[in-house]
Amino acid sequence: MTPHPPTRLPTCLRRLSAMLLVLYSTPIAVAGPGLQPAQLALVVNDAEPNSVAVGEYYRRRRAIPVANVVHVRIPGKPHELDAQRFARLKEQIDARLGPQIQAVLMVWTAPYRVECNAITGAYTLGFDAGQCASTCAAGHASPYFNAAAPARPYGDFRMRLSMLLPTESVAQARDLIDRGVGAGFRLAPASAYYLTTSEKARNSRAAFFPPAGRIAARRLAIRTLQADALEGARDIIVYQTGMAEVPKLDTLGFLPGALADHLTSLGGDLLGAGQMSSLRWLEAGATASYGTVSEPCNHWQKFPNPNVLLKNYLQGDSAIEAYWKSVAWPAQGLFIGEPLAAPYRRQAPHPD
């Protein structure tokens, strides 16, 4: 991962860290309804049996209307599409979507990139050919970054959020779906872990780590550590770090709805062998994750902002809403997991 010159933090984000504990130390108002199953489209690859099986399981578990299912054929499971082939795929998907659809879930592991763009970035914001001329250059700003709730992404910004639901294993995909569906039935004590590691180039977002402390209204402890690994924790709802390979994942316990990601160059290269794939987070028990598919350098804007992610998740956003709101320049970023998980939605404050 190539370092880049530091960027001055926007004033609103510098203030956010100091405000977070104050905002949540008092009772929290119930957030808006957020993304609903009827607003989510499923895109199923009929050329891949796993995609068909997982797509139908997800549709039933989340009560997605049958009319929201879009069938496409992508034979051969390519890791990458060129811009022309992707444009045809997007046109085919969009032709089936009504104005009520605010988000799209692609039910497959691959393809996951469009040239240098992630397929989710290219779908939601349009393919960015300019980023491919220099993948370390600044990206285009997302209008959805830190958007005020309850924004309707298509209604308000003419963009549909997108996420990938991996299908390498039908059994693991079902477990992932069940974790997302199970999130939010009760407010469990949980911790959000933020690690500043020895890999200095991968600590570019450490300035945005929330201050350590407790948010009693959400039964949440925020824990900031100077360490290369978290070991033995069993109460994880958020885990964000910066490492090329994150060790000791097999010792951890993730709560339903947990979000976890690592800042590194190629976490979104799901089936590559260069660095740890973001798939490892889902296999370890997280419900959603994020990684970049091409060398982004270590611009913090190309990765989930810890304060923005936590703030919106605690206010009741779903995983797809909170993750998309947290990335300022998402062209190279791949969002994966169960999009509707919302463990903090419709929860009343609980006494500690």
DOBAKE-5700 format. One record per residue (C-alpha): x, y, z; residue number from 0. Coordinates in nm, 2 decimals, padded with zeros to 4 digits, always signed. Example, Ala and Ser with C-alpha at 12.3 -4.5 7.8 and 13.67 -1.06 7.14 Angstrom:
<kolfis>
+01.23 -00.45 +00.78 0 .
+01.37 -00.11 +00.71 1 .
</kolfis>
This chain:
<kolfis>
+00.00 +00.00 +00.00 0 .
+00.15 +00.33 -00.11 1 .
+00.12 +00.62 +00.13 2 .
-00.01 +00.96 +00.00 3 .
+00.04 +01.31 +00.14 4 .
-00.20 +01.37 +00.43 5 .
-00.53 +01.54 +00.35 6 .
-00.66 +01.80 +00.59 7 .
-00.97 +01.66 +00.77 8 .
-01.29 +01.84 +00.70 9 .
-01.42 +02.04 +00.99 10 .
-01.74 +01.85 +01.02 11 .
-01.55 +01.52 +01.05 12 .
-01.30 +01.67 +01.30 13 .
-01.59 +01.77 +01.52 14 .
-01.77 +01.43 +01.48 15 .
-01.53 +01.23 +01.70 16 .
-01.57 +01.47 +01.99 17 .
-01.95 +01.48 +01.96 18 .
-02.02 +01.11 +01.93 19 .
-02.01 +01.01 +02.30 20 .
-02.21 +01.33 +02.39 21 .
-02.48 +01.25 +02.13 22 .
-02.53 +00.90 +02.25 23 .
-02.50 +00.95 +02.63 24 .
-02.86 +01.07 +02.63 25 .
-03.17 +00.87 +02.51 26 .
-03.17 +00.82 +02.13 27 .
-03.47 +00.90 +01.92 28 .
-03.59 +00.62 +01.71 29 .
-03.46 +00.66 +01.36 30 .
-03.66 +00.67 +01.04 31 .
-03.77 +00.34 +00.88 32 .
-03.46 +00.30 +00.67 33 .
-03.43 +00.06 +00.38 34 .
-03.71 -00.19 +00.36 35 .
-03.72 -00.53 +00.18 36 .
-03.97 -00.40 -00.08 37 .
-03.71 -00.14 -00.18 38 .
-03.43 -00.40 -00.24 39 .
-03.38 -00.57 -00.57 40 .
-03.20 -00.91 -00.60 41 .
-02.99 -00.98 -00.91 42 .
-02.94 -01.36 -00.96 43 .
-02.70 -01.52 -01.20 44 .
-02.89 -01.80 -01.36 45 .
-02.56 -01.94 -01.50 46 .
-02.44 -02.02 -01.14 47 .
-02.65 -02.27 -00.94 48 .
-02.52 -02.13 -00.61 49 .
-02.65 -01.78 -00.70 50 .
-02.99 -01.93 -00.78 51 .
-03.01 -02.12 -00.45 52 .
-02.88 -01.84 -00.23 53 .
-03.10 -01.58 -00.40 54 .
-03.42 -01.78 -00.34 55 .
-03.32 -01.84 +00.02 56 .
-03.26 -01.47 +00.07 57 .
-03.58 -01.37 -00.10 58 .
-03.78 -01.60 +00.14 59 .
-03.59 -01.50 +00.45 60 .
-03.63 -01.13 +00.39 61 .
-03.98 -01.15 +00.22 62 .
-03.85 -00.98 -00.09 63 .
-04.13 -00.94 -00.35 64 .
-04.09 -01.18 -00.64 65 .
-04.12 -00.89 -00.88 66 .
-03.79 -00.75 -00.73 67 .
-03.59 -01.04 -00.86 68 .
-03.38 -00.98 -01.17 69 .
-03.24 -01.27 -01.36 70 .
-02.91 -01.24 -01.56 71 .
-02.66 -01.48 -01.71 72 .
-02.29 -01.44 -01.65 73 .
-02.12 -01.77 -01.75 74 .
-01.77 -01.86 -01.64 75 .
-01.76 -01.67 -01.31 76 .
-01.51 -01.41 -01.43 77 .
-01.35 -01.20 -01.17 78 .
-01.36 -00.89 -01.38 79 .
-01.58 -00.74 -01.65 80 .
-01.47 -00.48 -01.90 81 .
-01.66 -00.15 -01.92 82 .
-01.86 -00.25 -02.22 83 .
-01.98 -00.58 -02.09 84 .
-02.06 -00.42 -01.76 85 .
-02.26 -00.14 -01.93 86 .
-02.48 -00.41 -02.10 87 .
-02.53 -00.59 -01.76 88 .
-02.63 -00.26 -01.59 89 .
-02.87 -00.17 -01.86 90 .
-03.03 -00.51 -01.83 91 .
-03.07 -00.48 -01.46 92 .
-03.19 -00.12 -01.46 93 .
-03.46 -00.20 -01.72 94 .
-03.63 -00.42 -01.46 95 .
-03.63 -00.18 -01.17 96 .
-03.91 +00.05 -01.07 97 .
-03.87 +00.39 -00.90 98 .
-03.94 +00.23 -00.56 99 .
-03.61 +00.03 -00.57 100 .
-03.35 +00.21 -00.36 101 .
-03.08 -00.06 -00.35 102 .
-02.96 -00.37 -00.54 103 .
-02.81 -00.69 -00.40 104 .
-02.60 -00.89 -00.65 105 .
-02.61 -01.26 -00.55 106 .
-02.27 -01.39 -00.65 107 .
-01.90 -01.38 -00.56 108 .
-01.77 -01.30 -00.90 109 .
-01.76 -01.08 -01.10 110 .
-01.66 -00.83 -00.84 111 .
-01.47 -00.57 -01.04 112 .
-01.51 -00.36 -01.36 113 .
-01.16 -00.29 -01.48 114 .
-01.02 -00.09 -01.18 115 .
-01.36 -00.02 -01.03 116 .
-01.55 -00.24 -00.79 117 .
-01.87 -00.37 -00.93 118 .
-02.07 -00.20 -00.65 119 .
-01.90 +00.13 -00.71 120 .
-01.95 +00.11 -01.08 121 .
-02.31 +00.01 -01.04 122 .
-02.41 +00.28 -00.79 123 .
-02.21 +00.57 -00.92 124 .
-02.13 +00.48 -01.28 125 .
-01.81 +00.34 -01.41 126 .
-01.52 +00.58 -01.35 127 .
-01.27 +00.54 -01.63 128 .
-01.06 +00.83 -01.51 129 .
-00.98 +00.64 -01.18 130 .
-00.82 +00.37 -01.39 131 .
-00.57 +00.61 -01.55 132 .
-00.43 +00.65 -01.20 133 .
-00.58 +00.43 -00.93 134 .
-00.39 +00.63 -00.66 135 .
-00.55 +00.96 -00.76 136 .
-00.83 +01.11 -00.57 137 .
-01.17 +00.97 -00.64 138 .
-01.50 +01.13 -00.73 139 .
-01.70 +01.23 -00.42 140 .
-02.01 +01.03 -00.34 141 .
-02.32 +01.25 -00.28 142 .
-02.43 +00.99 -00.02 143 .
-02.13 +01.03 +00.20 144 .
-02.25 +01.11 +00.56 145 .
-02.60 +01.19 +00.41 146 .
-02.86 +01.29 +00.67 147 .
-03.12 +01.02 +00.74 148 .
-03.37 +00.92 +00.63 149 .
-03.23 +00.97 +00.28 150 .
-03.38 +00.77 -00.01 151 .
-03.07 +00.72 -00.23 152 .
-03.26 +00.68 -00.56 153 .
-03.53 +00.93 -00.47 154 .
-03.29 +01.19 -00.33 155 .
-02.97 +01.13 -00.53 156 .
-03.07 +00.92 -00.83 157 .
-02.83 +00.64 -00.72 158 .
-02.91 +00.29 -00.60 159 .
-02.69 +00.15 -00.33 160 .
-02.54 -00.19 -00.42 161 .
-02.38 -00.48 -00.23 162 .
-02.25 -00.83 -00.32 163 .
-02.38 -01.14 -00.14 164 .
-02.10 -01.40 -00.19 165 .
-02.20 -01.75 -00.29 166 .
-01.88 -01.96 -00.27 167 .
-02.06 -02.18 -00.02 168 .
-02.44 -02.21 +00.00 169 .
-02.42 -02.32 +00.36 170 .
-02.20 -02.02 +00.46 171 .
-02.42 -01.78 +00.26 172 .
-02.73 -01.91 +00.45 173 .
-02.55 -01.86 +00.78 174 .
-02.46 -01.51 +00.68 175 .
-02.82 -01.43 +00.58 176 .
-02.95 -01.58 +00.91 177 .
-02.71 -01.35 +01.10 178 .
-02.84 -01.05 +00.92 179 .
-03.21 -01.15 +00.98 180 .
-03.13 -01.22 +01.34 181 .
-02.98 -00.89 +01.41 182 .
-03.20 -00.65 +01.61 183 .
-03.43 -00.88 +01.79 184 .
-03.27 -00.77 +02.12 185 .
-03.02 -00.52 +02.21 186 .
-02.71 -00.71 +02.33 187 .
-02.41 -00.57 +02.51 188 .
-02.15 -00.52 +02.24 189 .
-01.81 -00.37 +02.17 190 .
-01.67 -00.17 +01.88 191 .
-01.30 -00.23 +01.84 192 .
-01.05 +00.00 +01.66 193 .
-00.69 -00.11 +01.62 194 .
-00.39 +00.11 +01.53 195 .
-00.13 -00.13 +01.41 196 .
+00.24 -00.15 +01.33 197 .
+00.17 -00.12 +00.96 198 .
+00.19 +00.26 +00.96 199 .
+00.07 +00.32 +00.60 200 .
-00.25 +00.13 +00.68 201 .
-00.34 +00.36 +00.98 202 .
-00.45 +00.66 +00.77 203 .
-00.80 +00.65 +00.92 204 .
-00.69 +00.62 +01.28 205 .
-00.76 +00.99 +01.33 206 .
-01.13 +00.91 +01.29 207 .
-01.14 +00.63 +01.55 208 .
-01.41 +00.72 +01.80 209 .
-01.29 +00.80 +02.15 210 .
-01.29 +00.51 +02.39 211 .
-01.58 +00.50 +02.63 212 .
-01.93 +00.37 +02.68 213 .
-02.25 +00.46 +02.50 214 .
-02.50 +00.34 +02.76 215 .
-02.81 +00.40 +02.55 216 .
-02.68 +00.14 +02.30 217 .
-02.51 -00.09 +02.56 218 .
-02.19 -00.03 +02.36 219 .
-01.83 -00.01 +02.46 220 .
-01.59 +00.16 +02.23 221 .
-01.24 +00.01 +02.26 222 .
-00.93 +00.16 +02.09 223 .
-00.62 -00.05 +02.09 224 .
-00.25 -00.02 +01.98 225 .
-00.22 -00.38 +01.85 226 .
-00.18 -00.59 +01.54 227 .
-00.45 -00.83 +01.64 228 .
-00.76 -00.87 +01.85 229 .
-00.77 -01.20 +02.02 230 .
-01.05 -01.38 +02.21 231 .
-01.32 -01.11 +02.20 232 .
-01.67 -01.25 +02.18 233 .
-01.88 -00.94 +02.17 234 .
-01.79 -00.77 +01.84 235 .
-02.04 -00.55 +01.66 236 .
-01.77 -00.34 +01.48 237 .
-01.40 -00.43 +01.41 238 .
-01.19 -00.19 +01.20 239 .
-00.81 -00.22 +01.16 240 .
-00.53 -00.17 +00.91 241 .
-00.34 -00.48 +00.81 242 .
-00.26 -00.67 +00.49 243 .
-00.34 -00.99 +00.68 244 .
-00.55 -00.99 +01.00 245 .
-00.45 -01.27 +01.24 246 .
-00.65 -01.46 +01.50 247 .
-00.99 -01.43 +01.34 248 .
-01.06 -01.78 +01.44 249 .
-01.05 -01.68 +01.81 250 .
-01.33 -01.41 +01.78 251 .
-01.70 -01.40 +01.82 252 .
-01.91 -01.16 +01.61 253 .
-02.26 -01.06 +01.71 254 .
-02.54 -01.07 +01.45 255 .
-02.51 -00.76 +01.23 256 .
-02.14 -00.71 +01.30 257 .
-01.94 -00.49 +01.05 258 .
-01.57 -00.56 +01.00 259 .
-01.31 -00.45 +00.75 260 .
-00.93 -00.39 +00.72 261 .
-00.76 -00.10 +00.54 262 .
-00.53 -00.25 +00.28 263 .
-00.49 -00.24 -00.09 264 .
-00.67 -00.54 -00.22 265 .
-00.92 -00.67 +00.04 266 .
-01.19 -00.64 -00.23 267 .
-01.00 -00.88 -00.46 268 .
-01.22 -01.15 -00.32 269 .
-01.07 -01.45 -00.50 270 .
-00.71 -01.32 -00.53 271 .
-00.41 -01.44 -00.34 272 .
-00.21 -01.12 -00.28 273 .
-00.37 -01.00 +00.05 274 .
-00.64 -01.11 +00.29 275 .
-00.97 -01.12 +00.11 276 .
-01.27 -00.94 +00.27 277 .
-01.44 -01.28 +00.25 278 .
-01.24 -01.39 +00.55 279 .
-01.44 -01.15 +00.77 280 .
-01.77 -01.30 +00.66 281 .
-01.63 -01.65 +00.71 282 .
-01.53 -01.55 +01.06 283 .
-01.88 -01.44 +01.15 284 .
-01.92 -01.07 +01.04 285 .
-02.23 -00.98 +00.86 286 .
-02.09 -00.72 +00.62 287 .
-01.75 -00.59 +00.51 288 .
-01.57 -00.38 +00.26 289 .
-01.24 -00.38 +00.05 290 .
-01.09 -00.22 -00.25 291 .
-01.03 -00.40 -00.57 292 .
-00.73 -00.20 -00.71 293 .
-00.44 -00.01 -00.56 294 .
-00.61 +00.29 -00.39 295 .
-00.30 +00.42 -00.20 296 .
-00.40 +00.49 +00.16 297 .
-00.65 +00.78 +00.11 298 .
-00.88 +00.76 +00.40 299 .
-01.16 +00.87 +00.18 300 .
-01.15 +00.54 -00.01 301 .
-01.23 +00.34 +00.30 302 .
-01.51 +00.33 +00.56 303 .
-01.48 +00.63 +00.79 304 .
-01.51 +00.48 +01.15 305 .
-01.70 +00.77 +01.30 306 .
-01.95 +00.80 +01.01 307 .
-02.00 +00.43 +01.00 308 .
-02.06 +00.39 +01.37 309 .
-02.28 +00.70 +01.40 310 .
-02.52 +00.59 +01.12 311 .
-02.53 +00.23 +01.23 312 .
-02.62 +00.32 +01.59 313 .
-02.89 +00.55 +01.46 314 .
-03.07 +00.26 +01.30 315 .
-02.93 +00.24 +00.94 316 .
-02.90 -00.09 +00.77 317 .
-02.56 -00.23 +00.69 318 .
-02.57 -00.12 +00.33 319 .
-02.68 +00.23 +00.42 320 .
-02.43 +00.28 +00.70 321 .
-02.14 +00.14 +00.49 322 .
-02.22 +00.35 +00.18 323 .
-02.26 +00.66 +00.39 324 .
-01.91 +00.60 +00.54 325 .
-01.70 +00.60 +00.22 326 .
-01.63 +00.94 +00.06 327 .
-01.47 +00.81 -00.27 328 .
-01.61 +00.46 -00.33 329 .
-01.53 +00.38 -00.69 330 .
-01.27 +00.12 -00.60 331 .
-01.46 -00.01 -00.30 332 .
-01.66 -00.34 -00.29 333 .
-01.94 -00.37 -00.04 334 .
-02.02 -00.73 +00.06 335 .
-02.26 -00.90 +00.30 336 .
-02.62 -00.90 +00.41 337 .
-02.75 -00.55 +00.33 338 .
-03.06 -00.53 +00.55 339 .
-02.90 -00.61 +00.89 340 .
-02.99 -00.33 +01.13 341 .
-02.92 -00.43 +01.49 342 .
-02.99 -00.09 +01.63 343 .
-03.32 -00.01 +01.44 344 .
-03.64 +00.03 +01.65 345 .
-03.46 -00.02 +01.97 346 .
-03.55 +00.17 +02.28 347 .
-03.27 +00.28 +02.52 348 .
-03.18 +00.00 +02.76 349 .
-03.06 +00.06 +03.11 350 .
-02.69 -00.04 +03.17 351 .
</kolfis>
